[in-house]
Amino acid sequence: MSEIASTPEPPYYAVIFTSLRGALDAEYEHTALRMLELAEQQPGYLGIESVEEASLGITVSYWQSLEAIAAWKQQVEHLEAQRLGRERWYQGYAIRIARVERNYGFTHGS
């Protein structure tokens, strides 16, 4: 991802997924792309931003409600990806959920 997510006026929610990755493989890349594809189809999904550096990854996804986040967590393919992440790809991770109260910024040329 190389752009800032376009989100609506607050309030909305951010899910911050920070991971320490171990050995990654082609299945990881395929699964990550599939999770993005599925998330975009979920009711309440607003956008995503993600960065990776060495073994550290940070992904922030934005959602309209806590109910939308809970539904995404229980999506069948996402549950399988979570299992594979714990068993194969991640040395550890943290998930933080925050309510966004303010949102502001700027873009050159606009």
Long-range contacts (C-beta under 8 A, 24 or more apart in sequence): 1-48, 1-49, 1-50, 1-51, 3-49, 4-49, 4-105, 4-107, 5-46, 5-47, 5-48, 5-49, 5-60, 5-62, 6-47, 7-46, 7-47, 7-62, 7-100, 7-103, 8-46, 9-103, 10-100, 10-101, 10-102, 10-103, 11-99, 11-100, 11-101, 12-46, 12-62, 12-63, 12-64, 12-65, 12-99, 12-100, 13-62, 13-63, 13-64, 13-65, 13-66, 13-68, 13-69, 13-97, 13-98, 13-99, 13-100, 14-60, 14-61, 14-62, 14-63, 14-97, 14-98, 14-99, 14-100, 15-60, 15-61, 15-62, 15-63, 15-69, 15-95, 15-96, 15-97, 16-58, 16-59, 16-60, 16-94, 16-95, 16-96, 16-97, 16-98, 17-57, 17-58, 17-59, 17-60, 17-61, 17-93, 17-94, 17-95, 18-56, 18-57, 18-58, 18-93, 18-94, 18-95, 18-96, 19-56, 19-57, 19-58, 19-59, 19-85, 19-90, 19-92, 19-93, 20-55, 20-56, 20-90, 20-91, 20-92, 20-93, 21-55, 21-56, 21-57, 21-89, 21-90, 21-91, 22-55, 22-88, 22-89, 22-90, 22-91, 23-88, 23-89, 24-89, 25-88, 27-84, 28-88, 28-89, 31-81, 31-84, 34-77, 34-81, 35-77, 35-78, 35-81, 38-75, 38-77, 38-78, 39-72, 39-78, 42-68, 42-71, 42-72, 42-75, 43-68, 43-71, 44-68, 44-69, 44-71, 44-72, 45-72, 55-91, 62-100, 66-97, 69-97
